[in-house]
């Protein structure tokens, strides 16, 4: 089935191994086989979102259970983010060295077990530790999921599908709100953690059907394994397609040259340092603004006089607007291109956050909050789609993990500095801070970011 154009006597010497992998991957029609792999990967994204987003709804009742101070509450809200910072960078490096699939499955075990342990936490300190471990498992998964989806979906659809992958985040957030809304008044916060941890078992089982990335095999020099895997994928796609596959084009795009491992410090070589600084800055300020606002949304509503149940209801109602937000992002990222989509959604997130902070009445809070969640989740869809495209296969998970880690540092700062801002400048200043952070992130992309729309991964990395 495979056609080796690179082996032709007069073919240009783009690759060194004769796989012609970029052309073979790009010529595959998008079928239900790739969509099935995408959905399997996305299921864990959904449940991760539930676990992390749950703190927005549970921070107030947990604070009441353990009689926490504002400082302890902020630290608890940041514990999983700290775990994500460590998990993302470590898993990214390991996934580029050991493979996507193995590290991916370990991350499932960690966050599932930690979520279940949160339900039986006997003290503030034990809950803090379990939330850190849970965050470590979630942080480990994100860069690998980004890398895997970007490496199996053709360039013409790649941005759309990674944006849709991130769209499972608001779905998980909404589902977390529904579960909290139904269970907290009845059984408190502990059953909620138990229910969000159990799906890890299901995800771990179905993840075994996802093949290793042939692009990763090639980047590590495992040519036989890459050939075997691409042939398997071609067979499955052809079966789903119902027709013979088109022949791949001649070697117009280079296979990634095998160079072995990728040092984290290579991100700062001349070829990649501008992209690295741009994407790190984007993630740092975007997460600083986002978590500085969202982690405290429910708690701030309670402090304004709403009941815990009513605050959950309001946050959930506003979050529903994240669904059309990520659908719009999945469409516009391919229509407008990466840079306009990223900068646009980030700036509009800042505008919406500012007006949310200035809202006076309940109706104004709900309307401004709906717009804010619309742009928030659209923003994350385009950022997650853009990041893995900027680096070569042998460094993709490492780069995504390091960007996520820088983002988590920003996310850690957000919830921690909010109490001091409230005391000194009032609640409105929290949302102004978020707006300023978003504007910095957007300007950074417009100045330093390359456009990657429609380009094959190997072409972008050259």
N, C-alpha and C positions, 0 to 999 in steps of 0.2 A: 504493500500500500504506500509506503513512504517513498518519496521521490527526492533523490539526493542531487540537487542542482549544483551544489558546491563541488561535487566530485567530477563535474564535466571538465574536459581538458582545457577548454578556453574560458571557463568561468572565472570571474575575479576572485581573488583570495581574501574574502571578507572574514571567513571563520577558519578555525584551525582543526575542527573535528568533523566537518562534513555533515553535521546534523541538519543544517538549514532550518533550525528550530523556529526562529521568528516568523518565517514565511509559512511554515507548517501550522503554527498556532493561529496566525492571523487569518488564514484562509478558511478556518473552520467556521461553518455557519453557527449562529447562536441557536441552540436547541434546548429541549427540556432537560437534557443531561447536564449541561452547564448550569441551568436554572436550579436543578435539584441540588447540586453541589453548593450553589450560592445560598439556598434556603437552609441547608444543614449548617453552614457556617453562621448564617444569620440568627439561627435559633439561640445559640450561646450568647450572641450580642444582645438579644432580647432579654434573656434572663440576667445577664450581667447588669443591664440597665435597671432592671427591677431591683436588684440588690443594692446598687449604688444610690439610685433615686429614692429608695425607701426612706433614707434618712431625712429627706425633706418633710416627710409625713410623720416620722416617728421621733424626731428630735425633741419635740415638746413633751410627749408622754414619757419618754425615757428620762428626760430631765426631771420630771416630777417624781418618777419612781426612785431615783437615786439622789434626789435633792441636790442637783448639780448647780454649781456657780456658773455665771456666764462664760468664764474662762474655760471651765471643764466642758461645758456644752460645745464651745467652739473647737476644742481639742478633739472631742469625740467626732464631731462633724468632719474633721480633717484627717482622722486616723486612716480611713480607707484610701484617701488621696495620697497619703504618705506611702502606704503599701504599694499603690499603683506606680508611684515614681520609681521605686526600686524594682518592681516586677517588670515594668516596661523596658528599662534599659538592659536588665539581665536577660530577659527572654528574647529581646531583639538580637543580642549578640549570640545567644545560644541557637536561635532559629537559623541564623546565617551560617553557623558552624555545624550544627547537628541535624538540621532539617526542620521544616515547618510543622509537619504532622506530629512528631513525638512531643515537642514542647507544647503544642496546642493541647494535647490530651492531658498533660500534667497540669496545665492551668485549670482545666475543668475540675480535677480532683480537689485542688486547693480551694477554689472559691466555693464549691459546693459544700465541702466539709466545714469550712469556716462559717458559712451562712447558717448551717444547722447548729453549730456551737454557739452562735450569737443568741439563739433562742433559749439556751439554758445558762446564759451568763449569770453568775452569782454576785457580781460586783461591778462597779464602774471600771476598775482596772482590767478585769477579765474581758469585759465587752470591748474595751479599747484594744486589747491584744487581738481578739478575734476579728475586729473590724480591720485592723492592719493586715492580717493574713488574707482576709477576703479581698482587700484591695490589691494585695500582691498578686493573687491569682487572676483578678480582672485585668490588672495592668499588663500581665504577661500575655494575655490573649489579644489585646487590641492591635499591636503592631503585626502580629502574625496573621490575623484575620485580614487586615488591610493588604498585606503582601500576597496572601493566597488568592484573594479575589482579583487583585490587579494582574496576577500572573496567569489566570485561566480565562479571563474575559477578553475578547478582541478589542483593539484600540477604539473602534467606532462606538462601542457600548461601555467601555471601561468606566468612564466618569459617572455615567448614569447608574451603573450597578453598585459602585462603591458608595455613591450618594444614597442609594436605596438601602444599602447595608446600614449606614448610619441612621437611616430612617427608622430602623427597628429600635433605636434608642428612645424616641418619644413614645413609641408603642409600649415599651417596657416601663417607662416612667408612668404612663397613664394606667397600665395594668397594676403597677405598684400602688397608685392612688386608689384604685377601685378596691384592691384587697385590703388596704389600710382602712378605707372608709367603711367597709363591711365588718372587718374583724376587730379593729381597735375598740369600738364601743362595747363589744361583747367579751373578748378575751384578752384585751390589752395588746401590747406590741410583740410579745414573745411568739405567738403562733404565726405572725406575719413572717418573721425570719425563717421559721421552719418550712413554710410553704414555698418560699422563694429559693430555698436551698435544695429541695428534693429534685427539681427538674435536672440538676447536674448529672444525675444517674442516666436519665434518658438521653441527654445530649452526648454523654461520653460513649454510649453504645452506637448511636447513629453516626458519630464522627468517624468511626472506623471505615466508613464507605468512601471517605474523601481521599483521593490519591495524593502522594507527594507531588510537589511542583516539579515538572520536568525542567523548567528554567533553573531551579535551585540545583538539581542534579548536575546540569551542564556547568553551572558556575563553579561547582566544586570539583569538576573534572571527572564525575561519574558518568561517562559517556554511555556505557552499556545500559545503566539504569535509566538514563534520560531517554534513550531510544525505546526501551521497553515500555516506559510510562507513556510517552507520546503516542506509541502505537496503540496502547490500551485506550487512551483518550480518543484517538481517531476512530477506533472501532466502535466505541460507545456513542460518539457523536453521529457516525454514519448510520448506526442502527436507529438512533432517534430521528435522524434526518429523513430516512427512508429512501435515500438516493445515494449514488456514488459521490464521494467528496471531490470537489474540484482539485486539480493539480496545484501545488504551491508554486508561487512565482520563483524565478531564478533568484540568486543571492543578491538582492538589492540592499538588504540590511544585514549588518554583521551579526553573527552569533556573538554572545558575550565572550570575550577572550578570558580563558581560564587563568586566574592569577592567584588561586588559593584563597586564604583568609583575607579578611578586611579589618584592619585596625580602626578602632574608634577615632584615632587621631587623623586618619586619612580623610575624614570628613572636613578637615581644615586644609587640605591641599588646595592648590590653585584651582583645580577643576571643580571642586565641590564647596569651597568655603563660603562663597556668596549665597548659594542655595541653603547651606546649613544655617548660617546666621539668620537668613530671612525666615526659614521655617521655624527655627527655635523662637525667634521674636514673636512670630504669629501665634504659636501655641502658648507661649508664656502669658502674653497680654490677653488673649482670648479667654483662657481659663481663669486668669485672675479676675476678669470682669464677670464671667459667667458664674463661677462658684461663689464669688463674693456676694452675689445677688441671690442665687437660687437656693443655696444651703440654708439661708436664713428666711426665705419667703414665708414658710409656714409659721416659724417662730415669731416673726415680726407681726404677722396678722394676729396671733394669739396675744402678743403684747399690746396690740391696739384695741383689744377687748373682745375679739371673736373667740368662740369656743374652739376647742381642738377639732371637733367634728366639722364645724363650719369652715375652719381654715383649710382643712383637707379638701373639702368640697370646692372651695374657691380655687385653690391651686390646681386641682384636677380639672376644673372647668376651663381654666386658662390654658392648661397643657394640651387640651384637645386640639388647639390651633397649631400645635407642632406637626400634626399629620399633614395638612395641606402645605405646611412650610417645607417639609422635606420632599414632598412630591414636586413642588415648584422648583426646588433646587436641583432635583434629578433631571428635570427638563431643561432648565436654563443653563446648567453647567456644560451641556453639549451644544446648546443653541448660541450662547454668548461667548463661551470660552472660560478657562479656569480663572484667570486674573480678574476679569470683570465680575464674575459670579462670587468669588471669594471676597473681594473688596466690598462689593455691594451689600451682601448679606451681613458682613461684619459691621459696616457703618450703620446700616439700618437697625441692627441689634442695639447699637449704642444710642441711637435716637429714641427707640422704643423704651429702653431702660431709663433714659432721662425723664421722659414723660410719665413713666410709671412712678418714679420717685416724686414727681410733682402732683400726682393725682390726689384730689381731696375727697370726693365722695366715693361710695362703694361702686357705683356704676362706672366712674372714671377709672378706678382701680382695675375692674374686670376688663374693660375695653383695652386699656393700655397694656395690661398683662397679657391679653390674648395676642396683640400685635407683637409683644416682646417674645412670647414663646414661638410664634410663627417664624420670626427671623432668627431666634436662637437655634432652632433645630434645622432650619435651612442652612445656617452658618456652619454647623457641625457637619452636615452632609457634604458641603463643598470642601471644607478643610480636610476631612478624611479622604476624599477622593483625590485631592491635589497632592498630598504629602508623599504617598508611595511612588508616584510617577517620576519624582525628581532624582532618584538614585538608582544605581545598577542593582541587579538581582543579588549579587554577592554581598551587598551592603543594605539592601532595602529594609529588612526587618530591624537592623541596627539603627538606621537613620530614623525610621518611624518610632522605634522605642526611645531613642534619645530625645526626639521632639516631644513625645508624650511625657517623658520625665521632666523636661523643662516646663511643660505645661502644668504638670502636677505640682511643681514648686510654686508656680503662680497660683494654682488652685488652693494650695495650702495657705498661702498668704492671705487670700481673699477672706475666708471665714474667720481667720484669727484676728485680722485688723478691723473687722466690722464692729465689734463691741466698742473699741476705742473711738472709732469714727462716730458712732451713735451718741456716745457720751459727750464728745467735744463739739460735734457739728450737727447732730440730729439725723433722723432716718433718711431724709432726702439726699444727704451727701453720699450715702452708700451707693445710690443709683447713679449719681453724677460721677463717682469714681469708676463705676463700670463703664459708663459711656466714654470717658476719656481713654480707658484701656482699650476699648474696641477701636476707637479712631486711630490710635497709635499702631495697632495691629494691621489695620487696613492700608494705611499709608505705606507701611513697610513692604507689603505685598506689591503695591503699585510701582514702587521704586525698584525693588530688587528681584521680584519674581519673574521667572521665564514662563512663556505660554506653552502648554503641553497638549492642548486639545488635538485629538485625532492622530497623534504621533505614537509609533510603536515604542515599547519600553526600551528596547536595545538602541533605538535611534536617539532617544532622549538622553541616555546615559553616556553617549560617545562625546 
